[in-house]
Structure formats: C-alpha cells, structure tokens
Amino acid sequence: MARILVIDDEQSVRASLQQALTTAGHTVILAANGLEGVNLQRKEPADLVITDLFMPEQDGVETMMQLRKFAPNVGVIAISGNPLGSEMLAVAEKLGALAIFEKPFAVADLLKAIENGLVKRG
C-alpha cells in the first residue's frame, strides 16, 4: 500500500482521513498546514499527498506549487470545505491535481481516486 501525506488545518479532518486511510492499508503522515506538509514531504517523501486548498499560513495552491518544484511526480488530491469556484478548480487542475473533492465527500470516492492516482504515478 501507499504512504500518504494528509495536509489539513482541521484536526477532525486529519483524524478521520487517517482512520479511513489506515483501515484501507495505507501509511499516513499528518500535517496541520502547508508549510509543515512541504517540510515533511522533503524529509520523508510520500507516494501521494492530500491537501486542503484553504488553510492559514500557506494555502493548498502554494503548497502544490512548492511540491511541484522538488517532487514533480507526486500525486496530489485537493480537498476543500469551501465552495470551489471555477478559477480555483482551474488552478488546481493546472498544478496537476489528480482529483478535487468538496467536503464532505464519500470516503469510497477518495479511496478510488487514490487508487487511480497511484496507478497513474506507479
């Protein structure tokens, strides 16, 4: 299974994703913001990153831009609790997001996107 980095400023989201992904057999690394996530990815690279788009300190778009500089092939799935406008969707897609989900989303859909993303990157 995969090593997945989850970046989200909401502790409850991190906890629920950790539980779901661990149950599915993945190893999960958690970060509370984009800066922490980028640093973790530099130190102990994950196979796939799930990042919130709207976070304090450093948003998901900036996080994705930084990841692309030193880990251009890592798969990224973007999530958001805010309604996503077409501009934000376009930016996330341009930065190579494998999938984009609005919270709340079905865990089964996320797991399928992870599986597809790992196959594409594999």
N, C-alpha and C positions, 0 to 999 in steps of 0.2 A: 504494500500500500504506500501511499504518498506522505510526504512531510509537508504540512500546510501551515502557512503563517496567516493568522487572522488578526487584522488591524481594525479596531473599532473603539470609539471613545466610551461606549456604553458597556459597563461591566456585565449587565444581564445578557446582552447580545453575545459578548465573548464567551460567557459561560454556557449559553445554550448551544452555540456553534461548536464549542469544544466537546460538549457531551455528544452531540449528533455525529460529529466527525470521528471522534474516538470510537464510538459504537460501530461506525462503519469501517473501522480498522485503520484509520489514518493516525499519524503522529501530528499533534497540534502544538504550535507555538503561538503565544498570545502577545499582542502589543496594544497599548492603550491609545496610541496616536501614531501619526505618520512618521515622525522623527524616530521614535522608538522602533517602529517596524522596519524602516530602512536600515537602521543600525543592526538589528537582528539579522536581516537578510544578508548584510555584508559579512557578519561573523559566522553564521550558521545557515547557509542558503536552504531555502525551502523549495520544493518542487512546484508549488503553486501558492499564490497569495490571494486572499480575500480581503478587500479593503472597503471600508465605508468611504463615501465620497465627501460627506460633510462632517468635518471634525475640527476642533480648535487646534491651535498651534500650526498644524500642517494638514491641509485637506487631502483627499484621495487623489485628486488630479496631480497635485505637486508630488505626491508620493509615487504615483505611477510614472511621472516624468523622471524622477530620480532613479527608480528601479530600472527603467529602460536604458539608462546610461551605463550601469555596471552589470546588469543582469537582463540583457535584451530578450532572452528566450524564455524567461519565467512566465508562466501563465498567470493572468490576473483576472479575477472576477470582482466586479464592482457591486456594492450594495448601498442602498440609501433609504433612510426613513423619511426623507423629504420628497415631494413630487419632483420627478425629473423632467426638466424642460428639454426641448429638442437640442438646445445648444450644449447642455451638459452631456446628453447622450452622445452627441456628435464628437465631443472632445474625448470622452471615454472610449468610444469606438476607434477614434483616430490613434489613441495611445495603445490600442491593441487589446482592449478588454474582451475576454472570451465570452462573457455574458454579463448582463446588468440586471439586478433584481431590486425591486422596491419592497421595503419591509412593510408588513410581514409577508414572507414568502414561504412556499412549501419546501420543507427540507428535502423531500424527494426530488424536486426540481433542481435544487442546488447540488445534490449528490450526482445527478445526471450531468449537470454542466461540468462538475469536477471531473467526472469520468471522461467526458468528451474532451475536455481540456488537456487531461493527462495523455490521452491517446494522440492528440494533435502534436503535443510537445515531445512525446516519447520517442 
